[in-house]
Amino acid sequence: TSTLCSSLHCQTTLGICEFIKGSALDGTPCGDGG
């Protein structure tokens, strides 16, 4: 079961939510350009 992150947060491969600047969908995987 995946845990969705809050707004403006992305989810790392470890399932940790990290804050990101800019618009992003909840639970978006952290990747390039973050």
Secondary structure, 3 states (H helix, E strand, C coil): CCCCCCCCEEECCCCCEEECCCCCCCCEECCCCC
